[in-house]
C-alpha cells in the first residue's frame, strides 16, 4: 500500500462504490481484455458472473489511490458509468463515463470539495486512455503519470 494522493477522494470512491454495489463486486485476475466496441463483452462478463460487477485485479500497485481495494472500487464505479451511460471503451466513451463520475462527485460533495478530484480523475481516465492509444502500453507508474498530467 502506498500513500493516496487525496484521502478524501479515496473516501468518496469507497462511498460511491458502496452505494452502487451494496452487496459488493468481484475482483478477478482473469478478466477478458476490454477495448473499443467491447461494451457487450463487459455486459456478458457480468452476466456470466451471476449479474455481479467484476473488475480486473491487475495494474493496481501504483495508483493515485495508494490501495488496491480503493482502485478496484474505482474500477467498479467507472465500469458502472460505462454501462449506465452506454459509453463504449473509446476515448469519447471514456470521456462520457468520466463526466458521469465527475457529476456524481459534485452532486454528492459540492463543487468546492470535489473540484480537486475532478482533474485527478481526468488524468486517471482520459490521460491514461490517451497514453494507451498513443503508445499501445498501459501506464506503469500511474501516480507519477497522473501528477504530471495535472501539472
Buried (B, 14 or more C-beta within 10 A) or exposed (E): EEEBBBEEBBEBBBBBBEEBBEEEBBBEEEBEEBEEEBBEBBEEBBEEEEEBBBBBBEBBEBBBBBBBBBBBBBBBBBBBBBBEBEBBBBBEBBBBBBBBBBEBBBEEBEEEEBEEBBBBBBBBBBBBBBBBEEEEEEBEEBBEBBBEBBE
